[in-house]
Amino acid sequence: MVNALRGIDDGAPGAAKVGEVETTMEVTRFIHPNNPFFHIWDIPGVGTATHPVATYFDDKCLLGFDCLLVVYDQAVTENDLYIAREAVNAGIPVLVVRNKANVALEARRRRDRNLVSANFELCRISIYLFKCSQRQLSVHS
C-alpha cells in the first residue's frame, strides 16, 4: 500500500519492503517522490506477539499522525476496529481501506459466472463494509 500511494513499484530503489508475514517491524517514514511535504508512514501490523494490541496505539505513537489508514485485505478485525476507535476518540480522522479487493472480486467472479458487473459488485461490497465499520465504530465509541 505504501508503494502504491507513492506511485512506485515494489522492489524499486527506496520502496517499502513487502511480504506476507510481519514484514514491517518498526515505524518507517517514506516521502512521496513528487511532494516532499507528503510523508507516508509504514507501521507494523497490529495484534502480533511483537506488536500487541493492548499497547499498540501508544507504542506506535499514533496520536502524532494527521490521519490513519486502516488497511485490511479480507475482513476488518477487532484489532482494526480498536485502532480506528482509539483514533476517532482522539480526534484523528480514519479511513478504512480494503486492499487486494481485486483478488476477492476475481474469486467471486469464478464462483458466480452470472456476475453482471465487476464494478457494481465491488461498489456493493465496499458500501456494505463501510456501513459495517461505521456501525462498529459508533457502537463501541
C-alpha positions in Angstrom: 0.0 0.0 0.0 2.8 2.4 0.9 4.5 1.8 -2.5 1.2 2.2 -4.4 0.5 5.5 -2.6 3.9 6.7 -3.6 3.4 5.6 -7.2 6.4 3.3 -7.2 6.9 -0.4 -7.9 7.6 -3.0 -5.1 11.3 -3.7 -5.3 12.2 -0.3 -6.8 15.0 1.6 -5.1 13.6 3.2 -1.9 10.4 1.1 -2.0 8.9 -0.2 1.2 9.6 -3.8 1.9 6.7 -6.1 1.0 5.8 -9.6 2.2 3.2 -11.9 3.6 4.1 -12.1 7.3 5.2 -9.3 9.6 7.4 -7.6 7.1 7.4 -4.1 8.7 9.0 -4.4 12.1 9.3 -0.7 13.0 7.6 2.5 12.1 9.2 3.8 8.9 8.8 7.1 7.1 8.6 7.4 3.3 8.5 10.6 1.4 6.3 10.9 -1.7 8.6 11.3 -4.7 6.6 14.2 -6.2 5.8 16.1 -2.9 8.4 16.3 -0.2 5.8 17.6 2.3 3.7 14.4 1.9 5.0 11.7 4.3 3.6 8.2 4.4 4.5 6.1 7.4 4.6 2.3 7.2 3.5 0.9 10.6 3.8 -2.7 11.7 0.6 -4.7 11.7 -1.4 -4.8 15.0 -2.1 -7.9 17.1 1.1 -10.0 16.8 3.4 -11.1 19.6 5.8 -8.4 18.6 3.1 -5.7 18.3 0.3 -6.4 20.8 -3.0 -4.6 20.5 -3.1 -3.6 24.2 -0.1 -1.2 23.9 -0.1 -0.6 20.1 -1.7 2.8 19.9 0.8 4.3 22.4 3.8 2.2 21.3 3.5 3.4 17.7 2.8 7.0 18.8 -0.4 7.1 16.7 -1.5 10.3 18.4 1.2 12.1 16.3 -0.4 11.4 12.9 -2.7 13.7 10.9 -4.8 10.8 9.8 -4.7 7.0 9.8 -5.4 4.5 7.1 -6.6 1.2 8.5 -5.8 -1.3 5.7 -7.3 -4.8 5.6 -7.4 -7.5 2.9 -10.2 -9.9 3.8 -12.2 -8.7 6.8 -12.0 -5.9 9.3 -10.8 -7.4 12.6 -11.4 -6.4 16.2 -7.8 -5.1 16.3 -8.5 -2.9 13.2 -11.7 -1.6 14.9 -9.8 -1.0 18.2 -7.2 1.2 16.4 -9.9 3.0 14.5 -12.0 3.7 17.6 -8.9 4.9 19.5 -8.1 7.3 16.7 -11.7 8.6 16.4 -11.8 9.1 20.2 -8.6 11.1 19.9 -10.0 13.2 17.1 -7.8 11.7 14.4 -9.5 11.1 11.0 -9.6 7.4 10.0 -10.0 5.8 6.6 -10.7 2.1 6.4 -9.2 0.8 3.1 -9.7 -2.6 1.6 -6.5 -3.9 -0.1 -6.5 -6.6 -2.7 -10.2 -6.2 -3.4 -9.4 -7.3 -7.0 -8.4 -10.8 -5.6 -11.7 -11.1 -3.8 -13.7 -9.9 -6.8 -12.0 -12.4 -9.1 -12.8 -15.3 -6.6 -16.4 -14.1 -6.6 -16.4 -14.0 -10.4 -15.2 -17.6 -10.5 -18.0 -18.7 -8.2 -20.7 -16.7 -10.0 -20.4 -16.8 -13.8 -23.6 -14.6 -14.0 -22.0 -11.7 -12.2 -23.2 -8.7 -14.2 -20.7 -6.1 -13.4 -17.4 -6.3 -11.5 -17.5 -2.6 -10.8 -21.1 -2.9 -9.4 -20.1 -5.8 -7.2 -17.0 -4.0 -5.9 -19.1 -1.0 -5.1 -21.7 -3.2 -3.3 -19.1 -4.9 -1.2 -17.4 -1.6 -0.4 -20.6 0.1 0.7 -21.5 -3.0 2.9 -18.1 -3.0 4.5 -18.2 0.8 5.1 -21.6 0.5 6.8 -20.4 -2.3 9.0 -17.3 -0.5 10.1 -19.2 2.7 10.7 -21.8 0.8 12.8 -19.0 -0.9 14.8 -17.2 2.4 15.4 -20.3 4.2 16.6 -21.4 1.2 18.8 -18.1 1.0 20.6 -17.1 4.6 20.9 
